[in-house]
Each structure stands twice: as structure tokens, then as C-alpha cells.
């Protein structure tokens, strides 16, 4: 079972709702390297893991590396990561993001 959401808060809420059902023994959170939100989520996750009846659920965070394809030179691989985005490390061109934006929970 996999749930994907674009909006983080919604994802967190759905995640908690599902865990409250108590049917799940473990959850894997896939988190893309380019996602800017992990802090809040991780706080919540620690709370769930240590302070609540949900603490029996084993939660694992799996980071997903960023991969890009350059729109100019067609290079594929790790991007050059800037403060406000990513670009091609070879020609500094615009890129298509192949991975790194993931945020999903698998139960
Ligand atoms: Zn390039």
C-alpha cells in the first residue's frame, strides 16, 4: 500500500490516521533529497515513535537521492544543488528532475 501526496501536511495527517487503525506494524517513509520539509515531519515522527500508543509501529525513513537529466546536454546523474533549485553540473543548464522530490509512506 502506498500513499502519495503533494502537500506535506496532508500526507502527515493521512499517515497518522492510518497508523491509528492499528493494523500496521511498520511504515517506511520515502523522503526525496530535494524536499525542504523534513524537520516538521521528523518531529512528529519522533513524537509518534516515543510518546504514544503508536510507538509499536516501526517507522523507517528512507532518503531518496536526487537524480536529474539535463535539458541542454542530456547529462544524467547527480544535480548541482543550489539554494533555490538544481542545475546541470556540466553545462549549468536547466534540468528535468528524475528523482529527489518524493514524499510517500508505505505501510
Ligand atoms: Zn547539461
Backbone and ligand atoms as CSV (ligand in chain L), in Angstrom:
chain,resi,resn,atom,element,x,y,z
A,1,UNK,N,N,0.835,-1.192,0.000
A,1,UNK,CA,C,0.000,0.000,0.000
A,1,UNK,C,C,0.871,1.244,0.000
A,2,UNK,N,N,0.585,2.158,-0.884
A,2,UNK,CA,C,1.412,3.351,-0.965
A,2,UNK,C,C,0.535,4.587,-1.115
A,3,UNK,N,N,0.846,5.589,-0.343
A,3,UNK,CA,C,0.082,6.832,-0.407
A,3,UNK,C,C,1.037,7.934,-0.825
A,4,UNK,N,N,0.617,8.718,-1.781
A,4,UNK,CA,C,1.451,9.842,-2.191
A,4,UNK,C,C,0.631,11.109,-2.116
A,5,UNK,N,N,1.241,12.148,-1.605
A,5,UNK,CA,C,0.568,13.435,-1.550
A,5,UNK,C,C,1.535,14.529,-1.922
A,6,UNK,N,N,1.003,15.551,-2.512
A,6,UNK,CA,C,1.863,16.673,-2.855
A,6,UNK,C,C,2.035,17.600,-1.667
A,7,UNK,N,N,1.020,17.669,-0.849
A,7,UNK,CA,C,1.101,18.583,0.289
A,7,UNK,C,C,1.458,17.836,1.554
A,8,UNK,N,N,2.529,18.275,2.162
A,8,UNK,CA,C,3.121,17.540,3.275
A,8,UNK,C,C,2.170,17.369,4.466
A,9,UNK,N,N,1.477,18.441,4.827
A,9,UNK,CA,C,0.631,18.350,5.995
A,9,UNK,C,C,-0.435,17.277,5.818
A,10,UNK,N,N,-0.984,17.248,4.622
A,10,UNK,CA,C,-1.987,16.218,4.327
A,10,UNK,C,C,-1.389,14.827,4.434
A,11,UNK,N,N,-0.192,14.710,3.948
A,11,UNK,CA,C,0.466,13.406,3.982
A,11,UNK,C,C,0.656,12.969,5.424
A,12,UNK,N,N,1.068,13.891,6.263
A,12,UNK,CA,C,1.289,13.567,7.666
A,12,UNK,C,C,-0.027,13.160,8.336
A,13,UNK,N,N,-1.092,13.914,8.051
A,13,UNK,CA,C,-2.396,13.589,8.632
A,13,UNK,C,C,-2.870,12.201,8.212
A,14,UNK,N,N,-2.765,11.907,6.935
A,14,UNK,CA,C,-3.214,10.598,6.450
A,14,UNK,C,C,-2.399,9.484,7.083
A,15,UNK,N,N,-1.151,9.767,7.217
A,15,UNK,CA,C,-0.212,8.820,7.806
A,15,UNK,C,C,-0.663,8.464,9.228
A,16,UNK,N,N,-0.988,9.491,10.012
A,16,UNK,CA,C,-1.415,9.260,11.392
A,16,UNK,C,C,-2.743,8.502,11.430
A,17,UNK,N,N,-3.665,8.909,10.579
A,17,UNK,CA,C,-4.963,8.237,10.549
A,17,UNK,C,C,-4.803,6.742,10.299
A,18,UNK,N,N,-3.972,6.418,9.348
A,18,UNK,CA,C,-3.762,5.009,9.019
A,18,UNK,C,C,-3.095,4.254,10.159
A,19,UNK,N,N,-2.146,4.908,10.773
A,19,UNK,CA,C,-1.455,4.233,11.881
A,19,UNK,C,C,-2.392,4.014,13.059
A,20,UNK,N,N,-3.338,4.932,13.254
A,20,UNK,CA,C,-4.290,4.814,14.359
A,20,UNK,C,C,-5.180,3.595,14.212
A,21,UNK,N,N,-5.368,3.164,12.990
A,21,UNK,CA,C,-6.190,1.972,12.773
A,21,UNK,C,C,-5.561,0.745,13.433
A,22,UNK,N,N,-4.283,0.830,13.680
A,22,UNK,CA,C,-3.618,-0.213,14.432
A,22,UNK,C,C,-3.300,-1.488,13.663
A,23,UNK,N,N,-3.590,-1.482,12.378
A,23,UNK,CA,C,-3.361,-2.700,11.587
A,23,UNK,C,C,-1.908,-2.826,11.140
A,24,UNK,N,N,-1.191,-1.728,11.258
A,24,UNK,CA,C,0.133,-1.703,10.663
A,24,UNK,C,C,1.229,-1.826,11.696
A,25,UNK,N,N,2.203,-2.639,11.372
A,25,UNK,CA,C,3.301,-2.855,12.304
A,25,UNK,C,C,4.524,-2.044,11.905
A,26,UNK,N,N,4.572,-1.658,10.645
A,26,UNK,CA,C,5.730,-0.870,10.223
A,26,UNK,C,C,5.357,0.080,9.100
A,27,UNK,N,N,6.099,1.134,8.994
A,27,UNK,CA,C,5.874,2.125,7.960
A,27,UNK,C,C,7.221,2.587,7.427
A,28,UNK,N,N,7.286,2.768,6.121
A,28,UNK,CA,C,8.508,3.287,5.524
A,28,UNK,C,C,8.192,4.628,4.880
A,29,UNK,N,N,8.911,5.623,5.272
A,29,UNK,CA,C,8.709,6.957,4.721
A,29,UNK,C,C,9.841,7.219,3.738
A,30,UNK,N,N,9.461,7.453,2.480
A,30,UNK,CA,C,10.474,7.777,1.477
A,30,UNK,C,C,10.533,9.285,1.338
A,31,UNK,N,N,11.707,9.829,1.505
A,31,UNK,CA,C,11.849,11.264,1.516
A,31,UNK,C,C,12.925,11.695,0.531
A,32,UNK,N,N,12.525,12.427,-0.493
A,32,UNK,CA,C,13.471,12.899,-1.506
A,32,UNK,C,C,14.428,13.938,-0.950
A,33,UNK,N,N,15.628,13.877,-1.448
A,33,UNK,CA,C,16.701,14.783,-1.023
A,33,UNK,C,C,16.339,16.255,-1.263
A,34,UNK,N,N,15.515,16.507,-2.261
A,34,UNK,CA,C,15.186,17.889,-2.605
A,34,UNK,C,C,13.978,18.437,-1.852
A,35,UNK,N,N,13.407,17.640,-1.018
A,35,UNK,CA,C,12.280,18.087,-0.210
A,35,UNK,C,C,12.765,19.002,0.907
A,36,UNK,N,N,12.112,20.117,1.083
A,36,UNK,CA,C,12.599,21.053,2.090
A,36,UNK,C,C,11.965,20.903,3.453
A,37,UNK,N,N,11.032,19.953,3.608
A,37,UNK,CA,C,10.217,19.942,4.816
A,37,UNK,C,C,10.562,18.956,5.922
A,38,UNK,N,N,11.579,18.163,5.815
A,38,UNK,CA,C,11.693,17.057,6.763
A,38,UNK,C,C,11.595,17.422,8.237
A,39,UNK,N,N,12.037,18.602,8.644
A,39,UNK,CA,C,12.085,18.900,10.074
A,39,UNK,C,C,10.772,18.679,10.819
A,40,UNK,N,N,9.704,19.328,10.327
A,40,UNK,CA,C,8.415,19.186,10.983
A,40,UNK,C,C,7.981,17.741,11.010
A,41,UNK,N,N,8.157,17.127,9.874
A,41,UNK,CA,C,7.725,15.748,9.783
A,41,UNK,C,C,8.490,14.874,10.757
A,42,UNK,N,N,9.760,15.088,10.851
A,42,UNK,CA,C,10.580,14.252,11.730
A,42,UNK,C,C,10.228,14.463,13.200
A,43,UNK,N,N,9.863,15.685,13.543
A,43,UNK,CA,C,9.435,15.963,14.914
A,43,UNK,C,C,8.209,15.123,15.252
A,44,UNK,N,N,7.280,15.168,14.342
A,44,UNK,CA,C,6.037,14.445,14.518
A,44,UNK,C,C,6.315,12.946,14.626
A,45,UNK,N,N,7.186,12.513,13.792
A,45,UNK,CA,C,7.531,11.108,13.743
A,45,UNK,C,C,8.182,10.647,15.047
A,46,UNK,N,N,9.005,11.504,15.602
A,46,UNK,CA,C,9.617,11.156,16.883
A,46,UNK,C,C,8.553,11.091,17.979
A,47,UNK,N,N,7.622,12.015,17.909
A,47,UNK,CA,C,6.537,12.019,18.869
A,47,UNK,C,C,5.760,10.704,18.796
A,48,UNK,N,N,5.435,10.336,17.587
A,48,UNK,CA,C,4.681,9.091,17.400
A,48,UNK,C,C,5.462,7.890,17.888
A,49,UNK,N,N,6.746,7.933,17.612
A,49,UNK,CA,C,7.566,6.772,17.936
A,49,UNK,C,C,7.774,6.595,19.430
A,50,UNK,N,N,7.768,7.699,20.171
A,50,UNK,CA,C,8.146,7.595,21.575
A,50,UNK,C,C,7.041,7.901,22.575
A,51,UNK,N,N,6.056,8.684,22.189
A,51,UNK,CA,C,5.139,9.220,23.178
A,51,UNK,C,C,3.717,8.698,23.080
A,52,UNK,N,N,3.445,7.789,22.233
A,52,UNK,CA,C,2.054,7.439,22.015
A,52,UNK,C,C,1.870,5.934,21.875
A,53,UNK,N,N,0.627,5.518,21.901
A,53,UNK,CA,C,0.367,4.081,21.722
A,53,UNK,C,C,0.839,3.579,20.359
A,54,UNK,N,N,1.099,4.525,19.467
A,54,UNK,CA,C,1.560,4.113,18.148
A,54,UNK,C,C,3.026,3.698,18.162
A,55,UNK,N,N,3.625,3.787,19.348
A,55,UNK,CA,C,5.063,3.512,19.409
A,55,UNK,C,C,5.413,2.082,19.009
A,56,UNK,N,N,4.414,1.224,18.912
A,56,UNK,CA,C,4.713,-0.143,18.471
A,56,UNK,C,C,4.932,-0.230,16.967
A,57,UNK,N,N,4.567,0.812,16.278
A,57,UNK,CA,C,4.789,0.828,14.831
A,57,UNK,C,C,6.253,1.189,14.572
A,58,UNK,N,N,6.877,0.377,13.761
A,58,UNK,CA,C,8.280,0.618,13.432
A,58,UNK,C,C,8.342,1.563,12.230
A,59,UNK,N,N,8.952,2.696,12.421
A,59,UNK,CA,C,8.986,3.675,11.346
A,59,UNK,C,C,10.421,3.856,10.844
A,60,UNK,N,N,10.529,3.774,9.536
A,60,UNK,CA,C,11.865,3.883,8.943
A,60,UNK,C,C,11.832,4.999,7.898
A,61,UNK,N,N,12.802,5.857,7.929
A,61,UNK,CA,C,12.868,6.914,6.925
A,61,UNK,C,C,13.936,6.531,5.908
A,62,UNK,N,N,13.510,6.520,4.657
A,62,UNK,CA,C,14.410,6.117,3.579
A,62,UNK,C,C,14.678,7.321,2.675
A,63,UNK,N,N,15.863,7.869,2.721
A,63,UNK,CA,C,16.148,9.027,1.867
A,63,UNK,C,C,16.277,8.614,0.400
A,64,UNK,N,N,15.796,9.466,-0.486
A,64,UNK,CA,C,15.909,9.188,-1.927
A,64,UNK,C,C,16.829,10.236,-2.543
A,65,UNK,N,N,17.895,9.770,-3.180
A,65,UNK,CA,C,18.882,10.649,-3.804
A,65,UNK,C,C,18.284,11.403,-4.998
A,66,UNK,N,N,18.745,12.612,-5.186
A,66,UNK,CA,C,18.293,13.402,-6.327
A,66,UNK,C,C,19.016,12.963,-7.601
A,67,UNK,N,N,18.238,12.819,-8.675
A,67,UNK,CA,C,18.808,12.494,-9.991
A,67,UNK,C,C,18.152,13.424,-10.999
A,68,UNK,N,N,18.949,13.875,-11.940
A,68,UNK,CA,C,18.407,14.788,-12.946
A,68,UNK,C,C,18.817,14.376,-14.363
A,69,UNK,N,N,18.096,14.958,-15.319
A,69,UNK,CA,C,18.511,14.835,-16.716
A,69,UNK,C,C,18.593,16.255,-17.253
A,70,UNK,N,N,19.715,16.588,-17.875
A,70,UNK,CA,C,19.916,17.949,-18.368
A,70,UNK,C,C,19.136,18.163,-19.666
A,71,UNK,N,N,18.467,19.302,-19.742
A,71,UNK,CA,C,17.673,19.615,-20.930
A,71,UNK,C,C,18.550,20.146,-22.066
A,72,UNK,N,N,19.780,20.558,-21.743
A,72,UNK,CA,C,20.672,21.074,-22.787
A,72,UNK,C,C,21.638,20.019,-23.294
A,73,UNK,N,N,22.379,19.387,-22.381
A,73,UNK,CA,C,23.418,18.451,-22.833
A,73,UNK,C,C,23.032,16.994,-22.612
A,74,UNK,N,N,21.849,16.763,-22.052
A,74,UNK,CA,C,21.329,15.411,-21.881
A,74,UNK,C,C,22.051,14.584,-20.825
A,75,UNK,N,N,22.864,15.215,-20.006
A,75,UNK,CA,C,23.584,14.504,-18.960
A,75,UNK,C,C,22.609,13.995,-17.898
A,76,UNK,N,N,22.863,12.781,-17.429
A,76,UNK,CA,C,22.011,12.201,-16.384
A,76,UNK,C,C,22.831,11.865,-15.155
A,77,UNK,N,N,22.296,12.202,-13.977
A,77,UNK,CA,C,23.004,11.834,-12.753
A,77,UNK,C,C,22.700,12.782,-11.629
A,78,UNK,N,N,23.686,12.962,-10.742
A,78,UNK,CA,C,23.505,13.858,-9.594
A,78,UNK,C,C,23.460,15.308,-10.068
A,79,UNK,N,N,22.543,16.094,-9.516
A,79,UNK,CA,C,22.496,17.515,-9.890
A,79,UNK,C,C,23.478,18.336,-9.063
A,80,UNK,N,N,23.714,19.543,-9.522
A,80,UNK,CA,C,24.386,20.514,-8.676
A,80,UNK,C,C,23.260,21.172,-7.882
A,81,UNK,N,N,23.318,21.085,-6.557
A,81,UNK,CA,C,22.223,21.605,-5.739
A,81,UNK,C,C,22.534,23.022,-5.281
A,82,UNK,N,N,21.646,23.942,-5.637
A,82,UNK,CA,C,21.795,25.348,-5.261
A,82,UNK,C,C,20.761,25.666,-4.188
A,83,UNK,N,N,20.862,26.862,-3.613
A,83,UNK,CA,C,19.902,27.254,-2.581
A,83,UNK,C,C,18.467,27.241,-3.099
A,84,UNK,N,N,18.304,27.689,-4.342
A,84,UNK,CA,C,16.942,27.841,-4.861
A,84,UNK,C,C,16.613,26.878,-6.000
A,85,UNK,N,N,17.312,25.780,-6.062
A,85,UNK,CA,C,16.977,24.815,-7.104
A,85,UNK,C,C,18.166,23.945,-7.459
A,86,UNK,N,N,18.076,23.332,-8.613
A,86,UNK,CA,C,19.164,22.470,-9.062
A,86,UNK,C,C,19.521,22.807,-10.506
A,87,UNK,N,N,20.735,22.467,-10.915
A,87,UNK,CA,C,21.130,22.659,-12.308
A,87,UNK,C,C,22.130,21.589,-12.708
A,88,UNK,N,N,22.411,21.573,-13.995
A,88,UNK,CA,C,23.347,20.587,-14.528
A,88,UNK,C,C,24.762,20.913,-14.052
A,89,UNK,N,N,25.488,19.924,-13.494
A,89,UNK,CA,C,26.849,20.180,-13.019
A,89,UNK,C,C,27.832,20.370,-14.170
A,90,UNK,N,N,27.455,19.936,-15.375
A,90,UNK,CA,C,28.369,20.031,-16.523
A,90,UNK,C,C,28.235,21.354,-17.258
A,91,UNK,N,N,26.998,21.663,-17.708
A,91,UNK,CA,C,26.837,22.867,-18.539
A,91,UNK,C,C,26.038,23.955,-17.832
A,92,UNK,N,N,25.651,23.722,-16.576
A,92,UNK,CA,C,24.875,24.681,-15.767
A,92,UNK,C,C,23.485,24.947,-16.344
A,93,UNK,N,N,23.044,24.064,-17.195
A,93,UNK,CA,C,21.742,24.248,-17.848
A,93,UNK,C,C,20.574,23.818,-16.978
A,94,UNK,N,N,19.371,24.066,-17.497
A,94,UNK,CA,C,18.156,23.633,-16.809
A,94,UNK,C,C,18.024,22.125,-16.910
A,95,UNK,N,N,17.365,21.571,-15.903
A,95,UNK,CA,C,17.275,20.115,-15.840
A,95,UNK,C,C,15.855,19.655,-15.575
A,96,UNK,N,N,15.644,18.403,-15.888
A,96,UNK,CA,C,14.401,17.745,-15.501
A,96,UNK,C,C,14.748,16.885,-14.289
A,97,UNK,N,N,13.914,16.965,-13.242
A,97,UNK,CA,C,14.198,16.180,-12.046
A,97,UNK,C,C,13.610,14.777,-12.199
A,98,UNK,N,N,14.466,13.780,-12.111
A,98,UNK,CA,C,14.017,12.390,-12.263
A,98,UNK,C,C,13.646,11.780,-10.913
A,99,UNK,N,N,14.373,12.175,-9.878
A,99,UNK,CA,C,14.027,11.731,-8.530
A,99,UNK,C,C,14.582,12.720,-7.519
A,100,UNK,N,N,14.049,12.635,-6.294
A,100,UNK,CA,C,14.514,13.547,-5.253
A,100,UNK,C,C,13.392,14.393,-4.683
A,101,UNK,N,N,12.224,14.355,-5.323
A,101,UNK,CA,C,11.066,15.098,-4.826
A,101,UNK,C,C,10.057,14.208,-4.123
A,102,UNK,N,N,10.431,12.983,-3.878
A,102,UNK,CA,C,9.496,12.022,-3.316
A,102,UNK,C,C,9.079,12.349,-1.886
A,103,UNK,N,N,7.854,12.107,-1.626
A,103,UNK,CA,C,7.403,12.054,-0.231
A,103,UNK,C,C,6.266,11.038,-0.211
A,104,UNK,N,N,6.525,9.894,0.322
A,104,UNK,CA,C,5.475,8.880,0.337
A,104,UNK,C,C,5.629,8.011,1.571
A,105,UNK,N,N,4.535,7.393,1.925
A,105,UNK,CA,C,4.525,6.497,3.068
A,105,UNK,C,C,4.050,5.134,2.596
A,106,UNK,N,N,4.795,4.122,2.907
A,106,UNK,CA,C,4.376,2.753,2.581
A,106,UNK,C,C,4.084,2.028,3.884
A,107,UNK,N,N,2.942,1.375,3.920
A,107,UNK,CA,C,2.575,0.662,5.138
A,107,UNK,C,C,2.505,-0.839,4.858
L,1,ZN,ZN,ZN,23.992,19.952,-19.070
